[in-house]
Amino acid sequence: MTTIIRVLVISLALVFTSAIDAQDFQGVATYKTQRKVDIKMDSTSMNSEMHERMMEMMKKQFQKTFLLTFNKEASLYKQEEELDKPNVGMGDGIQIVSIGGGGGSDVLYKNTKEQRYADQVDTYGKIFLVKDDIEKIDWKLESDTKYIGEYQCFKATYTKMVEKPRVSFGSDDEVEEEKEPEMEERTVTAWYTPQIPVNNGPDNYQGLPGLILEVHDGKLTIICSKIVLNPEDKIEITEPTKGKEVNQEAYEKIMDKKAKEMMERFRPRNDGREGESISISIRG
């Protein structure tokens, strides 16, 4: 019996054994996320002090805490409420814009039994309700194992084509905006534990024989820091209903259009006048 088959057999055995006593199984998992952003600029664009301030601010903006409330069939993924919102302005006419939602009021509902999701997102001040089918991930189960806290985890990977990360400046020439995005192959790594018998995980990661506790996707890292199983207070998982309903494809088109409109605000005018400020937009 090969190593991979052994891993699969063990995983499935643990899942079915646990599921016997898991009719009302539910839990809350806390995840910490961070994203590395490397920006190299020449001295004519930004001095070293301003560059350090910008990097520190972006580091804080991408460090977030999320709560995944789940049962055997569904989940809600939401950013933990913060008393102090991270500052998104640096002064000196510079602000950072992260393209792609992720605001504190966003809620991602997933129903893994019915293979669908509803993502309530606040984008540029307007609320959308993105509804679509969960995209199947072609996971490859690996032989590596490790412990995350008290849970034995197994490694899984898959590859996907993604747009290369870009940093766009509002003062860039218009031709830069019109360039076709460059694509690259990326390997995503996840660590899941069959000890928690749900095929779910943080954000849009799911489909493994156990809860996903850790994800490495390019410069994005998601790590589970705390798990509470079957809490005393029963968990209510309610699908969000607020916002303009669209599918994923329509929402992405809206996002692209809004991003271009925002960049246009900060582009130098044809008559030589400056835009409102320098805006830095990060994708990928």
Summary of the structure (lengths in Angstrom):
residues: 284
radius of gyration: 21.1
end to end distance: 39.9
largest distance: 72.2
contacts: 790
relative contact order: 0.21
helix: 19%
strand: 41%
